[in-house]
Amino acid sequence: MNNHNLGGRLWSVLILFGLVGQIAWSVENMYFNLFIYNIITKSTSSVTVMVQLSGIVATFATLIAGILTDRAGNRKYFISIGYLLWGLLTLSFAFVSKDNTARWFELSDTIEIINLTIAIVITLDCIMTAFGSTANDAAFNAYVTDNTGNARSLAEGVLSAMPLVAMLVVAGGFGMIVNAFGYPGLFVAVGTMMSVSGVIGIWLIKDNPNLKKQNTNFFSDIAYGFQLDVIHGHRKLYLYFLAMGIYGIASQIYMPYLIIYMQEYLKFNAIQYSIVLAGVILGASIITVFLGKSFDGKNKDKLLVYFSILYIFGMLSLYTMSKSIDLSLKTQVMWITGITSLILITGFVQVLALLGAQIRDNTPSENAGKLQGIRMIFFVLIPMFIGPMIGETINQRTNLSYIDPVNGATAHVPSPEIFLVGAIFCFLIFVPLSLLLRGKQS
């Protein structure tokens, strides 16, 4: 692709699979945690384990699948069939409940039913994540790198807006589905949408004609991104990976517990937190569109510094608000939560978009598949293992808890300190960013 005209078919693929993939991840990040907490057991530790195992599975699935797409010389079927199966696994969650567990396994003890249901949810989530990472993180990301060429900045600008659009759709539209039909309705709606997009992809997606099979050694391909000469040869890429890992850990300290925090600490009901989230995401989307037009030709590393500062300020603002406001003044709490969250989410999205663009621009296209797994180590594995572990430790040590009336267990409430610690940890991002800025000046 040697010009800026991507063509209608390619734009359709980018928008459809970019948006549907982000909707799927948003549902997992926003509602799967809430599903466990509200429907199965009031346990943030169960949420932590699910997030950690999901991150491990996502990373290894992407590492292996990225290499397989290179070796097969095909992204189309990995995307299409992957989305189809990803959707079916998501839909299967509609049948998971404590009642069904008791019936299927002929159990009567409440603790056994809860523990087995949690195990079923986590197992299904890991399998679902494997297909999702294969289809989206490995195949689709490599497909974008293959086909956008000189129009990559244009394509990346559109794709960077997808997480916001997806969050808006999920917080608004799918939030109403949860209110009307419960979590089974959500899982059926999202799973069906994903599977249908996979079927469409069989006819819509066309691989780049320059994509050829690579008859290389599988284990050498796995080791490729870990080789010292590769790291030295792509120093900037790995510094962006490091920055992504730091940003990701800071985000995962609070992100898995965000809606639970709104529900349990701020005492928002489903309508209230859906209104706040929808307003925040819509506002952040408008800001992103406005700012995106002025980014061309600018020093993106300097922009990363500025928006990292904004992101840190947003986390500190939400912490300060939570500790100082009268939580009984619900309307005031919603407004101030919305304003502070807008600052946080704007910084969150802009840092993610800028890091994503820099990583894609510095990824060698001939080895795009091999490096998707390395990207996932810093983007998913490290953040989703370390971040929730820090967040869960904070939740347990702040002693904001109550006794779950269903099973008598202690239920931990996410505390505002998760935002404070997230902000403190995020200061580490300035280490790789300063090295990148220094490298440009030398």
DRENZA-765663 format. One record per residue (C-alpha): x, y, z; residue in one letter; residue number from 1. Coordinates in steps of 0.5 Angstrom, whole numbers, plus 500, padded with zeros to 3 digits. Layout:
BEGIN
[node [X, Y, Z], "A", NUM] ...
END
This chain:
BEGIN
[node [500, 500, 500], "M", 1] [node [504, 506, 498], "N", 2] [node [499, 512, 498], "N", 3] [node [494, 514, 503], "H", 4] [node [488, 512, 500], "N", 5] [node [486, 505, 503], "L", 6] [node [480, 504, 499], "G", 7] [node [473, 502, 502], "G", 8] [node [474, 495, 503], "R", 9] [node [480, 496, 507], "L", 10] [node [476, 501, 511], "W", 11] [node [470, 497, 512], "S", 12] [node [475, 491, 515], "V", 13] [node [479, 496, 520], "L", 14] [node [472, 499, 522], "I", 15] [node [468, 493, 523], "L", 16] [node [474, 489, 526], "F", 17] [node [477, 494, 530], "G", 18] [node [470, 496, 533], "L", 19] [node [467, 489, 535], "V", 20] [node [474, 487, 538], "G", 21] [node [474, 493, 542], "Q", 22] [node [467, 492, 544], "I", 23] [node [469, 485, 546], "A", 24] [node [475, 487, 550], "W", 25] [node [471, 493, 554], "S", 26] [node [465, 488, 556], "V", 27] [node [470, 483, 559], "E", 28] [node [474, 489, 562], "N", 29] [node [468, 492, 565], "M", 30] [node [462, 487, 566], "Y", 31] [node [466, 480, 567], "F", 32] [node [469, 483, 573], "N", 33] [node [462, 486, 575], "L", 34] [node [458, 479, 573], "F", 35] [node [463, 475, 578], "I", 36] [node [462, 480, 584], "Y", 37] [node [455, 482, 583], "N", 38] [node [452, 475, 581], "I", 39] [node [457, 470, 584], "I", 40] [node [460, 472, 590], "T", 41] [node [462, 479, 593], "K", 42] [node [470, 477, 592], "S", 43] [node [475, 482, 589], "T", 44] [node [480, 477, 589], "S", 45] [node [476, 472, 584], "S", 46] [node [476, 478, 580], "V", 47] [node [484, 479, 581], "T", 48] [node [485, 471, 579], "V", 49] [node [481, 472, 573], "M", 50] [node [484, 478, 570], "V", 51] [node [491, 475, 572], "Q", 52] [node [490, 468, 568], "L", 53] [node [487, 472, 562], "S", 54] [node [493, 476, 561], "G", 55] [node [497, 470, 561], "I", 56] [node [493, 466, 556], "V", 57] [node [492, 473, 552], "A", 58] [node [500, 473, 552], "T", 59] [node [502, 466, 550], "F", 60] [node [496, 466, 545], "A", 61] [node [498, 472, 541], "T", 62] [node [506, 470, 541], "L", 63] [node [504, 463, 538], "I", 64] [node [498, 465, 534], "A", 65] [node [502, 471, 531], "G", 66] [node [508, 467, 529], "I", 67] [node [503, 462, 526], "L", 68] [node [500, 467, 522], "T", 69] [node [507, 469, 519], "D", 70] [node [508, 462, 517], "R", 71] [node [501, 461, 514], "A", 72] [node [502, 467, 510], "G", 73] [node [495, 468, 512], "N", 74] [node [491, 473, 517], "R", 75] [node [484, 472, 514], "K", 76] [node [482, 466, 517], "Y", 77] [node [485, 467, 523], "F", 78] [node [481, 473, 524], "I", 79] [node [475, 471, 521], "S", 80] [node [474, 464, 525], "I", 81] [node [477, 467, 531], "G", 82] [node [472, 472, 531], "Y", 83] [node [467, 467, 530], "L", 84] [node [469, 462, 536], "L", 85] [node [471, 468, 540], "W", 86] [node [463, 470, 540], "G", 87] [node [461, 463, 541], "L", 88] [node [465, 463, 547], "L", 89] [node [462, 470, 550], "T", 90] [node [455, 467, 548], "L", 91] [node [456, 461, 553], "S", 92] [node [457, 465, 559], "F", 93] [node [449, 466, 558], "A", 94] [node [448, 459, 561], "F", 95] [node [453, 460, 567], "V", 96] [node [450, 461, 574], "S", 97] [node [450, 458, 581], "K", 98] [node [443, 455, 580], "D", 99] [node [446, 451, 573], "N", 100] [node [452, 449, 577], "T", 101] [node [448, 446, 582], "A", 102] [node [443, 443, 577], "R", 103] [node [449, 440, 573], "W", 104] [node [453, 438, 578], "F", 105] [node [448, 436, 583], "E", 106] [node [451, 440, 589], "L", 107] [node [447, 443, 595], "S", 108] [node [453, 446, 599], "D", 109] [node [453, 454, 598], "T", 110] [node [461, 454, 598], "I", 111] [node [462, 449, 593], "E", 112] [node [457, 452, 588], "I", 113] [node [460, 458, 589], "I", 114] [node [467, 456, 588], "N", 115] [node [466, 451, 582], "L", 116] [node [462, 457, 579], "T", 117] [node [468, 461, 579], "I", 118] [node [472, 456, 576], "A", 119] [node [467, 455, 570], "I", 120] [node [467, 463, 569], "V", 121] [node [475, 463, 570], "I", 122] [node [476, 457, 565], "T", 123] [node [471, 460, 560], "L", 124] [node [474, 467, 560], "D", 125] [node [481, 464, 559], "C", 126] [node [479, 460, 553], "I", 127] [node [475, 466, 550], "M", 128] [node [481, 470, 551], "T", 129] [node [485, 465, 547], "A", 130] [node [481, 466, 541], "F", 131] [node [480, 473, 542], "G", 132] [node [488, 474, 542], "S", 133] [node [489, 470, 536], "T", 134] [node [484, 474, 532], "A", 135] [node [485, 481, 535], "N", 136] [node [491, 482, 538], "D", 137] [node [495, 477, 533], "A", 138] [node [492, 477, 527], "A", 139] [node [488, 483, 526], "F", 140] [node [494, 487, 529], "N", 141] [node [499, 484, 524], "A", 142] [node [493, 485, 518], "Y", 143] [node [493, 493, 520], "V", 144] [node [501, 493, 519], "T", 145] [node [501, 489, 513], "D", 146] [node [496, 493, 509], "N", 147] [node [496, 501, 512], "T", 148] [node [503, 503, 509], "G", 149] [node [504, 510, 508], "N", 150] [node [497, 511, 511], "A", 151] [node [498, 508, 518], "R", 152] [node [498, 514, 522], "S", 153] [node [491, 516, 518], "L", 154] [node [489, 508, 520], "A", 155] [node [492, 509, 527], "E", 156] [node [488, 515, 528], "G", 157] [node [481, 512, 527], "V", 158] [node [483, 505, 531], "L", 159] [node [485, 509, 537], "S", 160] [node [478, 512, 537], "A", 161] [node [475, 505, 537], "M", 162] [node [476, 504, 545], "P", 163] [node [473, 510, 546], "L", 164] [node [467, 508, 542], "V", 165] [node [467, 501, 544], "A", 166] [node [467, 504, 551], "M", 167] [node [461, 509, 550], "L", 168] [node [457, 503, 546], "V", 169] [node [458, 498, 552], "V", 170] [node [457, 503, 558], "A", 171] [node [451, 506, 554], "G", 172] [node [447, 501, 550], "G", 173] [node [450, 494, 553], "F", 174] [node [449, 498, 560], "G", 175] [node [441, 498, 558], "M", 176] [node [441, 491, 556], "I", 177] [node [444, 489, 563], "V", 178] [node [438, 493, 566], "N", 179] [node [433, 490, 562], "A", 180] [node [435, 483, 561], "F", 181] [node [441, 481, 566], "G", 182] [node [448, 479, 564], "Y", 183] [node [445, 473, 560], "P", 184] [node [442, 478, 555], "G", 185] [node [449, 482, 555], "L", 186] [node [453, 476, 553], "F", 187] [node [448, 473, 548], "V", 188] [node [448, 480, 544], "A", 189] [node [455, 481, 544], "V", 190] [node [457, 474, 543], "G", 191] [node [452, 474, 537], "T", 192] [node [455, 480, 534], "M", 193] [node [462, 478, 534], "M", 194] [node [460, 471, 531], "S", 195] [node [457, 475, 525], "V", 196] [node [462, 479, 524], "S", 197] [node [467, 473, 524], "G", 198] [node [462, 470, 518], "V", 199] [node [462, 477, 514], "I", 200] [node [470, 477, 515], "G", 201] [node [470, 470, 511], "I", 202] [node [468, 474, 505], "W", 203] [node [470, 481, 506], "L", 204] [node [477, 480, 508], "I", 205] [node [483, 480, 503], "K", 206] [node [490, 479, 505], "D", 207] [node [496, 483, 502], "N", 208] [node [498, 480, 496], "P", 209] [node [505, 481, 499], "N", 210] [node [504, 477, 505], "L", 211] [node [508, 470, 504], "K", 212] [node [509, 464, 507], "K", 213] [node [515, 464, 512], "Q", 214] [node [518, 457, 512], "N", 215] [node [522, 459, 518], "T", 216] [node [524, 455, 525], "N", 217] [node [518, 456, 530], "F", 218] [node [522, 456, 536], "F", 219] [node [527, 461, 533], "S", 220] [node [521, 465, 531], "D", 221] [node [518, 465, 538], "I", 222] [node [525, 467, 541], "A", 223] [node [526, 472, 536], "Y", 224] [node [523, 478, 540], "G", 225] [node [528, 476, 546], "F", 226] [node [534, 476, 542], "Q", 227] [node [539, 481, 544], "L", 228] [node [541, 484, 537], "D", 229] [node [534, 485, 536], "V", 230] [node [533, 489, 542], "I", 231] [node [539, 493, 541], "H", 232] [node [537, 494, 533], "G", 233] [node [530, 496, 535], "H", 234] [node [532, 500, 541], "R", 235] [node [526, 505, 541], "K", 236] [node [521, 500, 540], "L", 237] [node [523, 496, 546], "Y", 238] [node [523, 503, 550], "L", 239] [node [516, 504, 548], "Y", 240] [node [514, 497, 550], "F", 241] [node [517, 499, 557], "L", 242] [node [513, 505, 557], "A", 243] [node [507, 501, 555], "M", 244] [node [508, 496, 561], "G", 245] [node [509, 502, 566], "I", 246] [node [503, 505, 563], "Y", 247] [node [499, 498, 563], "G", 248] [node [501, 497, 571], "I", 249] [node [498, 503, 573], "A", 250] [node [492, 502, 569], "S", 251] [node [491, 495, 572], "Q", 252] [node [492, 497, 579], "I", 253] [node [485, 501, 579], "Y", 254] [node [481, 499, 572], "M", 255] [node [479, 492, 574], "P", 256] [node [475, 495, 580], "Y", 257] [node [473, 501, 577], "L", 258] [node [465, 500, 576], "I", 259] [node [465, 496, 583], "I", 260] [node [468, 502, 586], "Y", 261] [node [463, 506, 583], "M", 262] [node [458, 501, 585], "Q", 263] [node [460, 500, 592], "E", 264] [node [464, 506, 595], "Y", 265] [node [460, 511, 591], "L", 266] [node [454, 508, 592], "K", 267] [node [452, 509, 585], "F", 268] [node [446, 504, 582], "N", 269] [node [447, 501, 575], "A", 270] [node [443, 507, 571], "I", 271] [node [448, 512, 575], "Q", 272] [node [454, 509, 573], "Y", 273] [node [452, 508, 566], "S", 274] [node [450, 515, 566], "I", 275] [node [457, 518, 569], "V", 276] [node [461, 513, 564], "L", 277] [node [457, 515, 558], "A", 278] [node [458, 522, 559], "G", 279] [node [465, 521, 561], "V", 280] [node [467, 517, 554], "I", 281] [node [463, 522, 550], "L", 282] [node [467, 528, 552], "G", 283] [node [473, 524, 552], "A", 284] [node [471, 522, 545], "S", 285] [node [470, 529, 543], "I", 286] [node [477, 531, 546], "I", 287] [node [480, 526, 542], "T", 288] [node [477, 528, 535], "V", 289] [node [479, 535, 537], "F", 290] [node [486, 534, 539], "L", 291] [node [487, 528, 534], "G", 292] [node [487, 534, 528], "K", 293] [node [493, 538, 531], "S", 294] [node [498, 532, 532], "F", 295] [node [500, 531, 525], "D", 296] [node [508, 533, 525], "G", 297] [node [508, 534, 532], "K", 298] [node [513, 531, 537], "N", 299] [node [509, 525, 539], "K", 300] [node [514, 523, 545], "D", 301] [node [513, 530, 548], "K", 302] [node [506, 529, 547], "L", 303] [node [507, 523, 551], "L", 304] [node [510, 526, 557], "V", 305] [node [504, 532, 557], "Y", 306] [node [499, 527, 557], "F", 307] [node [502, 522, 562], "S", 308] [node [502, 528, 566], "I", 309] [node [495, 529, 565], "L", 310] [node [493, 522, 566], "Y", 311] [node [497, 522, 573], "I", 312] [node [493, 528, 575], "F", 313] [node [486, 525, 573], "G", 314] [node [488, 519, 578], "M", 315] [node [490, 524, 583], "L", 316] [node [484, 528, 582], "S", 317] [node [479, 522, 583], "L", 318] [node [483, 520, 589], "Y", 319] [node [482, 527, 592], "T", 320] [node [475, 527, 590], "M", 321] [node [473, 521, 593], "S", 322] [node [476, 522, 600], "K", 323] [node [473, 529, 601], "S", 324] [node [466, 529, 598], "I", 325] [node [460, 528, 602], "D", 326] [node [458, 521, 598], "L", 327] [node [450, 523, 601], "S", 328] [node [450, 528, 596], "L", 329] [node [449, 524, 590], "K", 330] [node [448, 529, 584], "T", 331] [node [454, 533, 586], "Q", 332] [node [458, 526, 587], "V", 333] [node [456, 524, 580], "M", 334] [node [458, 531, 577], "W", 335] [node [465, 531, 580], "I", 336] [node [466, 524, 579], "T", 337] [node [464, 525, 572], "G", 338] [node [469, 531, 571], "I", 339] [node [475, 528, 575], "T", 340] [node [474, 521, 571], "S", 341] [node [474, 525, 564], "L", 342] [node [481, 528, 566], "I", 343] [node [483, 521, 567], "L", 344] [node [480, 517, 561], "I", 345] [node [482, 523, 557], "T", 346] [node [490, 522, 559], "G", 347] [node [489, 514, 559], "F", 348] [node [486, 514, 552], "V", 349] [node [491, 519, 549], "Q", 350] [node [497, 516, 552], "V", 351] [node [495, 509, 549], "L", 352] [node [493, 512, 542], "A", 353] [node [500, 515, 542], "L", 354] [node [504, 509, 545], "L", 355] [node [500, 505, 540], "G", 356] [node [502, 509, 534], "A", 357] [node [509, 509, 536], "Q", 358] [node [510, 502, 537], "I", 359] [node [506, 500, 530], "R", 360] [node [511, 506, 527], "D", 361] [node [517, 502, 530], "N", 362] [node [515, 495, 528], "T", 363] [node [518, 492, 522], "P", 364] [node [513, 490, 518], "S", 365] [node [517, 484, 515], "E", 366] [node [517, 481, 523], "N", 367] [node [510, 484, 525], "A", 368] [node [507, 477, 527], "G", 369] [node [513, 475, 531], "K", 370] [node [513, 481, 535], "L", 371] [node [505, 481, 537], "Q", 372] [node [507, 477, 542], "G", 373] [node [512, 481, 545], "I", 374] [node [508, 487, 545], "R", 375] [node [503, 483, 549], "M", 376] [node [508, 481, 554], "I", 377] [node [508, 489, 556], "F", 378] [node [501, 491, 554], "F", 379] [node [497, 485, 557], "V", 380] [node [502, 480, 561], "L", 381] [node [506, 484, 566], "I", 382] [node [500, 489, 567], "P", 383] [node [495, 484, 568], "M", 384] [node [499, 480, 573], "F", 385] [node [502, 486, 577], "I", 386] [node [497, 491, 577], "G", 387] [node [491, 487, 580], "P", 388] [node [495, 484, 585], "M", 389] [node [497, 491, 587], "I", 390] [node [490, 493, 587], "G", 391] [node [488, 487, 591], "E", 392] [node [493, 488, 596], "T", 393] [node [490, 495, 597], "I", 394] [node [483, 493, 597], "N", 395] [node [485, 488, 603], "Q", 396] [node [489, 493, 607], "R", 397] [node [484, 499, 607], "T", 398] [node [479, 494, 611], "N", 399] [node [473, 497, 607], "L", 400] [node [469, 491, 607], "S", 401] [node [462, 488, 609], "Y", 402] [node [459, 481, 610], "I", 403] [node [456, 478, 604], "D", 404] [node [449, 476, 606], "P", 405] [node [449, 470, 601], "V", 406] [node [455, 466, 604], "N", 407] [node [457, 470, 610], "G", 408] [node [464, 471, 607], "A", 409] [node [468, 478, 608], "T", 410] [node [467, 482, 601], "A", 411] [node [472, 487, 600], "H", 412] [node [470, 494, 597], "V", 413] [node [475, 497, 592], "P", 414] [node [478, 504, 596], "S", 415] [node [480, 510, 593], "P", 416] [node [487, 509, 594], "E", 417] [node [488, 504, 588], "I", 418] [node [488, 511, 584], "F", 419] [node [493, 514, 589], "L", 420] [node [498, 508, 588], "V", 421] [node [496, 508, 580], "G", 422] [node [498, 515, 580], "A", 423] [node [505, 514, 584], "I", 424] [node [507, 508, 579], "F", 425] [node [505, 512, 573], "C", 426] [node [511, 517, 575], "F", 427] [node [516, 511, 572], "L", 428] [node [513, 512, 565], "I", 429] [node [518, 518, 565], "F", 430] [node [524, 514, 565], "V", 431] [node [523, 511, 558], "P", 432] [node [520, 517, 555], "L", 433] [node [526, 521, 558], "S", 434] [node [531, 516, 554], "L", 435] [node [527, 517, 548], "L", 436] [node [527, 524, 548], "L", 437] [node [534, 524, 549], "R", 438] [node [536, 520, 544], "G", 439] [node [532, 524, 539], "K", 440] [node [536, 530, 541], "Q", 441] [node [543, 526, 541], "S", 442] 
END
